[in-house]
Amino acid sequence: FPVTITAKVMATKVTKTVEAVKEVMSTKPGEPKKVTLTPDLSKLQIDRSKGLVTINGYFKMKLGTYEIIKHNIEHCVNTMLIGPTGTGKTEVVSNIADVFGLPIVIFDMGTMTDPIMGLVGTHVITVKDGVTHSEFRRSRFSEIIQQPGIILLDEISRAGAQANNLLFPCLDFRKELPMEYSFHDTTPVKVHPQCVFFSTANMGSQYTGTHKLDRALLDRFMLIEADTLKTDEIKETLKSEFPTLDDQQITKLVATFNAINQEHDEFKISFNLSIRHLKTMARLVANGFTIYDAFFVLCKGLGGKEGLTSIKSILEDAQ
């Protein structure tokens, strides 16, 4: 009788052990289990016939792009959004995080002049009762990576090599932030299994202040090109975001926007306009300014007097 009980207990232990081993082996080292995301349907509209997704009532993106980003968040796949400035790369990640109720923290890599201080931490010297003390204060980044959610490394193409070297272990199978610079406690900070990294990059020689992205950095991300919206989709975006604008105003705004960008594509002017620029001008028009004045002020700032001369006929048609 006791032998039977022991056998049953042993069998149970063996079964549990086998199941545990299978569970471990089913997931590659450093890869978390899939997290199922449930969207807030009040913030999400999917039009499968057009292949479009509308988030928060105004932001539009391709259905395929939305599905891939959702998949990458669920499986903690590092993702880099690339494309021209002003196409809404940062807004894509922010809006999707909002739809799924996920915390998101954005780090502006372009303004991180001291990567060690920004990513790892800094030594602080204090004097108390005549005694000098040295304390290492960890960065906000080192605290955030230990929590579930999305970390957005915005404009990573503006970050230098030192920042990249610190990020490499966070982004690959090691999933940890090196802390050798702390001296006191050099134990690496582990990245939370459900912390996923996103980044944005303006790639191309026309973007001043950007660095050529390290191949080792690119290999640690899945690259997704930001969606380029068609004319009808741009109109729908403006109509959703600026409901006080009528159809005629929206049509003129988009037509002028497209015409100026066509001039740029044909190398007739030195500047082009982004969706961000278009939204800025739409806001001006919604607040009572004329379409001509909105384009005149913005284009003068971008192209100067010479730029205005080149698009004079286009601006006159906008009146």
C-alpha positions as CSV (number, residue, x, y, z in Angstrom):
1,F,0.0,0.0,0.0
2,P,2.7,2.6,0.9
3,V,4.6,1.6,-2.2
4,T,1.5,2.3,-4.4
5,I,1.1,5.8,-2.8
6,T,4.8,6.5,-3.4
7,A,4.6,5.4,-7.0
8,K,1.6,7.7,-7.6
9,V,3.4,10.6,-6.0
10,M,6.5,9.9,-8.1
11,A,4.4,9.6,-11.2
12,T,2.7,12.9,-10.5
13,K,6.1,14.6,-9.9
14,V,7.5,13.1,-13.1
15,T,4.4,14.3,-15.1
16,K,4.7,17.8,-13.7
17,T,8.5,17.9,-14.4
18,V,7.9,16.7,-18.0
19,E,5.2,19.4,-18.5
20,A,7.5,22.0,-17.0
21,V,10.3,21.0,-19.4
22,K,7.9,21.1,-22.4
23,E,6.8,24.5,-21.3
24,V,10.4,25.8,-21.1
25,M,11.4,24.2,-24.4
26,S,8.4,25.6,-26.2
27,T,9.7,29.1,-25.7
28,K,13.1,30.1,-27.0
29,P,15.5,31.6,-24.5
30,G,14.8,35.3,-23.8
31,E,11.4,35.1,-25.6
32,P,8.2,35.6,-23.5
33,K,5.0,33.8,-24.0
34,K,2.5,35.4,-26.3
35,V,0.3,38.1,-24.6
36,T,-3.2,38.3,-26.0
37,L,-4.3,41.9,-26.5
38,T,-7.9,43.0,-26.3
39,P,-8.7,46.4,-28.0
40,D,-11.0,49.0,-26.7
41,L,-13.6,48.8,-29.5
42,S,-14.9,52.3,-28.7
43,K,-11.5,53.6,-29.9
44,L,-11.1,51.3,-32.9
45,Q,-12.9,51.1,-36.2
46,I,-11.9,48.5,-38.9
47,D,-13.0,48.9,-42.5
48,R,-12.0,45.6,-44.1
49,S,-13.5,46.6,-47.5
50,K,-11.0,49.5,-47.7
51,G,-8.3,47.8,-45.7
52,L,-8.2,50.8,-43.3
53,V,-8.2,51.1,-39.5
54,T,-9.3,54.3,-37.7
55,I,-8.0,54.8,-34.2
56,N,-9.4,57.3,-31.7
57,G,-11.7,58.7,-34.3
58,Y,-9.1,60.4,-36.5
59,F,-5.9,58.5,-37.0
60,K,-5.9,56.2,-40.0
61,M,-3.5,53.4,-41.0
62,K,-3.4,50.4,-43.2
63,L,-5.1,47.3,-41.8
64,G,-2.1,45.1,-42.6
65,T,0.3,47.5,-40.7
66,Y,-2.0,47.5,-37.7
67,E,-2.2,43.7,-37.6
68,I,1.6,43.3,-37.8
69,I,2.2,45.9,-35.1
70,K,-0.4,44.2,-32.9
71,H,1.3,40.8,-33.5
72,N,4.7,42.3,-32.7
73,I,3.5,43.7,-29.4
74,E,1.9,40.4,-28.4
75,H,5.1,38.5,-29.2
76,C,7.5,41.2,-28.0
77,V,9.2,41.7,-31.4
78,N,11.4,44.9,-31.6
79,T,9.9,47.1,-34.3
80,M,11.3,50.1,-36.1
81,L,9.0,52.4,-38.1
82,I,10.9,54.1,-40.9
83,G,9.9,56.8,-43.4
84,P,9.8,60.6,-44.0
85,T,9.3,63.0,-41.2
86,G,5.7,64.0,-40.4
87,T,4.1,60.7,-41.6
88,G,2.9,59.9,-38.0
89,K,5.4,57.2,-37.0
90,T,5.4,58.2,-33.4
91,E,1.6,58.7,-33.5
92,V,1.1,55.2,-34.8
93,V,2.7,53.6,-31.7
94,S,1.1,56.0,-29.3
95,N,-2.4,55.4,-30.7
96,I,-2.1,51.7,-30.8
97,A,-0.8,51.6,-27.2
98,D,-3.9,53.7,-26.2
99,V,-6.3,51.3,-28.0
100,F,-4.9,48.3,-26.1
101,G,-4.6,50.1,-22.8
102,L,-0.8,49.6,-22.7
103,P,1.6,52.0,-20.9
104,I,4.0,53.7,-23.3
105,V,7.1,55.7,-22.5
106,I,8.8,57.8,-25.2
107,F,12.5,58.5,-25.1
108,D,13.7,61.3,-27.5
109,M,17.0,59.8,-28.7
110,G,17.8,63.0,-30.6
111,T,18.1,65.1,-27.4
112,M,20.1,62.4,-25.5
113,T,23.4,64.2,-25.5
114,D,24.9,61.9,-22.7
115,P,23.7,58.3,-23.4
116,I,25.3,57.0,-20.2
117,M,23.4,59.4,-18.1
118,G,20.2,59.0,-20.1
119,L,20.2,55.2,-20.3
120,V,22.3,54.0,-17.4
121,G,22.5,56.7,-14.8
122,T,24.9,59.2,-13.2
123,H,27.1,59.6,-10.1
124,V,26.0,62.3,-7.7
125,I,28.5,63.8,-5.3
126,T,27.1,65.2,-2.0
127,V,28.7,66.6,1.1
128,K,27.1,66.0,4.5
129,D,28.7,67.0,7.8
130,G,31.9,67.6,6.0
131,V,32.0,64.1,4.5
132,T,31.9,63.6,0.8
133,H,29.5,60.9,-0.5
134,S,29.2,59.4,-3.9
135,E,25.9,58.0,-5.0
136,F,24.9,56.4,-8.2
137,R,21.4,57.3,-9.4
138,R,19.9,55.0,-11.9
139,S,18.3,56.4,-15.0
140,R,14.5,56.5,-15.6
141,F,15.2,54.2,-18.6
142,S,16.7,51.5,-16.4
143,E,13.6,51.6,-14.2
144,I,11.1,51.6,-17.0
145,I,12.5,48.6,-18.8
146,Q,11.8,46.5,-15.7
147,Q,8.0,47.0,-16.3
148,P,5.6,45.7,-18.9
149,G,4.6,48.0,-21.7
150,I,6.0,49.8,-24.7
151,I,9.2,51.7,-24.9
152,L,9.5,54.0,-27.9
153,L,13.0,55.1,-28.9
154,D,12.0,58.1,-30.9
155,E,14.2,59.3,-33.8
156,I,16.8,56.6,-33.1
157,S,18.6,57.7,-36.3
158,R,19.7,60.8,-34.3
159,A,21.4,58.7,-31.6
160,G,25.1,58.1,-31.6
161,A,27.2,55.0,-31.5
162,Q,27.5,55.0,-27.7
163,A,23.7,54.9,-27.2
164,N,23.5,52.0,-29.7
165,N,26.2,50.0,-27.8
166,L,24.2,50.4,-24.6
167,L,21.0,49.4,-26.3
168,F,22.3,46.3,-28.1
169,P,22.0,43.9,-25.0
170,C,18.5,45.3,-24.3
171,L,17.4,44.4,-27.8
172,D,18.9,41.0,-28.4
173,F,18.6,37.6,-26.6
174,R,20.3,39.0,-23.5
175,K,17.5,41.3,-22.7
176,E,19.5,43.3,-20.2
177,L,21.0,46.8,-19.7
178,P,24.7,46.7,-18.8
179,M,25.5,48.6,-15.6
180,E,29.4,48.7,-15.6
181,Y,29.3,52.5,-15.3
182,S,27.7,52.3,-11.9
183,F,30.8,50.8,-10.2
184,H,28.8,50.1,-7.0
185,D,26.5,47.5,-8.4
186,T,27.4,46.3,-11.9
187,T,24.7,43.7,-12.0
188,P,22.8,44.1,-15.4
189,V,19.2,45.3,-15.2
190,K,16.9,42.7,-16.8
191,V,14.3,43.8,-19.3
192,H,10.8,42.7,-18.3
193,P,9.6,39.7,-20.4
194,Q,6.6,41.8,-21.6
195,C,8.5,45.0,-22.3
196,V,8.6,45.6,-26.0
197,F,10.8,48.1,-27.9
198,F,9.7,50.3,-30.7
199,S,11.7,52.9,-32.5
200,T,11.3,55.5,-35.3
201,A,13.8,56.6,-37.8
202,N,14.0,59.3,-40.5
203,M,16.2,57.6,-43.0
204,G,17.9,59.5,-45.9
205,S,20.5,62.1,-46.6
206,Q,17.9,64.9,-46.5
207,Y,17.6,64.6,-42.7
208,T,20.3,66.7,-41.0
209,G,21.6,65.4,-37.7
210,T,20.8,61.8,-38.5
211,H,23.4,59.1,-38.4
212,K,23.7,56.2,-40.7
213,L,22.1,53.4,-38.8
214,D,24.4,50.6,-37.6
215,R,23.7,47.3,-39.3
216,A,23.9,45.6,-35.9
217,L,21.1,47.9,-34.7
218,L,18.9,47.3,-37.7
219,D,19.3,43.6,-37.3
220,R,17.7,43.8,-33.9
221,F,14.5,45.3,-35.2
222,M,11.8,44.3,-37.6
223,L,11.6,47.3,-40.1
224,I,8.2,48.6,-41.2
225,E,7.8,51.4,-43.6
226,A,5.3,54.0,-42.5
227,D,2.1,54.0,-44.5
228,T,1.7,56.7,-47.2
229,L,-1.9,57.7,-47.3
230,K,-3.8,58.2,-50.6
231,T,-5.7,61.4,-51.4
232,D,-9.1,60.1,-50.2
233,E,-7.5,58.7,-47.0
234,I,-5.9,62.1,-46.3
235,K,-9.3,63.8,-46.8
236,E,-10.9,61.3,-44.4
237,T,-8.2,62.0,-41.8
238,L,-8.7,65.7,-42.0
239,K,-12.4,65.4,-41.8
240,S,-12.2,63.2,-38.7
241,E,-9.7,65.5,-37.0
242,F,-11.1,68.8,-38.0
243,P,-14.9,68.3,-38.2
244,T,-15.6,72.1,-38.6
245,L,-13.9,72.1,-42.1
246,D,-16.3,71.7,-45.0
247,D,-15.7,69.4,-48.0
248,Q,-14.6,72.3,-50.2
249,Q,-12.0,73.5,-47.7
250,I,-10.6,69.9,-47.3
251,T,-10.5,69.4,-51.0
252,K,-8.6,72.6,-51.6
253,L,-6.2,71.9,-48.7
254,V,-5.3,68.4,-50.0
255,A,-5.1,69.6,-53.7
256,T,-2.7,72.3,-52.8
257,F,-0.7,70.0,-50.6
258,N,-0.4,67.4,-53.4
259,A,0.5,70.1,-56.0
260,I,3.4,71.5,-53.9
261,N,4.7,68.0,-53.2
262,Q,4.5,67.3,-57.0
263,E,6.7,70.3,-57.6
264,H,9.2,68.9,-55.1
265,D,9.1,65.4,-56.8
266,E,9.9,67.1,-60.1
267,F,12.9,68.9,-58.5
268,K,11.3,72.3,-59.0
269,I,11.4,73.3,-55.4
270,S,13.7,72.4,-52.5
271,F,11.1,71.5,-49.9
272,N,8.2,69.2,-49.5
273,L,5.2,69.1,-47.1
274,S,4.4,66.3,-44.6
275,I,1.1,65.2,-43.2
276,R,2.1,67.0,-40.0
277,H,2.5,70.3,-42.0
278,L,-0.9,69.7,-43.6
279,K,-2.6,69.2,-40.2
280,T,-1.0,72.4,-39.0
281,M,-2.4,74.3,-41.9
282,A,-5.8,72.6,-41.5
283,R,-5.9,73.7,-37.9
284,L,-5.2,77.3,-39.0
285,V,-8.0,77.2,-41.5
286,A,-10.4,75.6,-38.9
287,N,-9.5,78.6,-36.6
288,G,-10.5,81.2,-39.3
289,F,-7.4,81.7,-41.4
290,T,-7.6,81.5,-45.2
291,I,-6.1,78.5,-47.0
292,Y,-3.8,80.9,-48.9
293,D,-2.5,82.5,-45.6
294,A,-1.9,79.1,-44.0
295,F,0.2,77.8,-47.0
296,F,1.9,81.1,-47.5
297,V,3.3,81.4,-43.9
298,L,4.4,77.7,-43.7
299,C,5.9,77.5,-47.2
300,K,7.8,80.8,-46.7
301,G,9.3,79.4,-43.5
302,L,10.4,76.2,-45.3
303,G,11.5,77.6,-48.7
304,G,12.0,81.3,-48.3
305,K,11.1,83.9,-50.9
306,E,12.5,81.7,-53.7
307,G,10.3,78.8,-52.7
308,L,7.2,81.1,-52.6
309,T,8.0,82.4,-56.1
310,S,8.1,78.8,-57.5
311,I,4.7,77.9,-56.1
312,K,3.0,81.3,-56.7
313,S,0.5,79.9,-59.2
314,I,-0.4,77.0,-56.8
315,L,-1.0,79.4,-53.9
316,E,-3.2,81.6,-56.1
317,D,-5.4,78.7,-57.0
318,A,-5.8,78.0,-53.3
319,Q,-7.5,81.4,-52.7
